[in-house]
Amino acid sequence: KQEVTQIPAALSVPEGENLVLNCSFTDSAIYNLQWFRQDPGKGLTSLLLIQSSQREQTSGRLNASLDKSSGRSTLYIAASQPGDSATYLCAVLFSGGYNKLIFGAGTRLAVHP
Amino acid sequence: EPEVTQTPSHQVTQMGQEVILRCVPISNHLYFYWYRQILGQKVEFLVSFYNNEISEKSEIFDDQFSVERPDGSNFTLKIRSTKLEDSAMYFCASSGGYSRRELFFGEGSRLTVL
């Protein structure tokens, strides 16, 4: 069964810390992987998309890496700010599942001043 | 910046009633999706739609559900005879090119079934 797992489930850090969120997936045959941000009661905001042929993507203070062979992706957030507080979701489009993103349960991040 | 818009933001309905959730995808996108998130659970796929037909659906998407693109801009999810367990946040998403397949999600419609 194709599954996506995220650890930790929750993380609380002081402002300014660099942090890493982890995502693992059960099948290395993926098409792409997306990281999303979700604020409480809100929609999903796409942060980064990594195609299967790519190793990493960067946007501002965010950097996402992909290691298909080990079934892992990480989202690195540099110099965290209170405004980064949200739930971060990893979602995988597995090869053959042309239309169906499989989501992890998310990491709930709290950055305190 | 183009975005996916959904209405209503919140709907409360009685068990057994029919609801229609509406979405306006990003205008040049070709692929449309519905996902849902039951409170405290993962976001889960319901259905995808391309070229005016369902291209894939999950086991959740049974005869109680239907989707339609009634005109060139709207994409709807109809839930017939709602049940308590249909209470969830329903997200519409769209994507453009076949090769990139980056999904953009709306803000969601929260459905509460009493």
Chai-1 contact restraints between the chains, C-beta under 6 A:
chainA,res_idxA,chainB,res_idxB,connection_type,confidence,min_distance_angstrom,max_distance_angstrom,comment,restraint_id
A,G43,B,F105,contact,1.0,0.0,6.0,A-B,restraint_1
A,G43,B,G106,contact,1.0,0.0,6.0,A-B,restraint_2
A,G43,B,E107,contact,1.0,0.0,6.0,A-B,restraint_3
A,G43,B,G108,contact,1.0,0.0,6.0,A-B,restraint_4
A,L44,B,F105,contact,1.0,0.0,6.0,A-B,restraint_5
A,L49,B,E102,contact,1.0,0.0,6.0,A-B,restraint_6
A,N99,B,S48,contact,1.0,0.0,6.0,A-B,restraint_7
A,N99,B,S55,contact,1.0,0.0,6.0,A-B,restraint_8
A,N99,B,E56,contact,1.0,0.0,6.0,A-B,restraint_9
A,K100,B,F45,contact,1.0,0.0,6.0,A-B,restraint_10
A,F103,B,K42,contact,1.0,0.0,6.0,A-B,restraint_11
A,F103,B,V43,contact,1.0,0.0,6.0,A-B,restraint_12
A,A105,B,K42,contact,1.0,0.0,6.0,A-B,restraint_13
